[in-house]
Every structure is written in C-alpha cells, then in structure tokens.
Amino acid sequence: MKQVIENKGLDFKSLSAGPDTLVYEQVWRDLLIDPASGKSKKVGIRIAGDLPATRPHYEKVGEKIQSAAISPTGARAVFEARGEGKF
C-alpha cells in the first residue's frame, strides 16, 4: 500500500473513484489525483444557479403604477411601479 495524498491537517470532505483517477474535495477545493504518479491538480467547477428572479420577465403592474411620462416625440412611454414581485 502506498500513500498518494499528503494531508497537512486539512479535512477531506469526499472522495470518488473513476477508472484511472481519484477525485477528492478538501477545504472548498475539488482536486483530481492520478494514483500512478501521485500528482494532484485543481478542477475548475462552476455551477450556475437557476435563479428565476434574475431572468427578464413580464409582470402585471397596472395597479402599482406611481408615475408615467411620454417621450418628446410620443414614440415611447415610461412607467414607474414599485412593489414585491411574485416568483
């Protein structure tokens, strides 16, 4: 048996194995290790959250309109409405 990961006092959170690689999480980092060479490298993981509140959307605000204005040419209008959204 051979030690391939040197632990300098930091906790290991998880370990998974693939055919030729181990993946482990240590102190908010995910790392790959090649057991044959004993070398580790960081894994760049990015998780995009599904945040519906930040997506463009339409909402009925007719009853919440506080002010309105028309552009000088009359081609555009702007409305101000405030309140909590329903998501």
Secondary structure as GFF3:
##gff-version 3
##sequence-region A 1 87
A	DSSP	beta_strand	12	17	.	.	.	ID=ss1
A	DSSP	beta_strand	22	26	.	.	.	ID=ss2
A	DSSP	beta_strand	29	34	.	.	.	ID=ss3
A	DSSP	beta_strand	39	42	.	.	.	ID=ss4
A	DSSP	three_ten_helix	52	54	.	.	.	ID=ss5
A	DSSP	three_ten_helix	62	64	.	.	.	ID=ss6
A	DSSP	beta_strand	65	70	.	.	.	ID=ss7
A	DSSP	beta_strand	77	81	.	.	.	ID=ss8
###
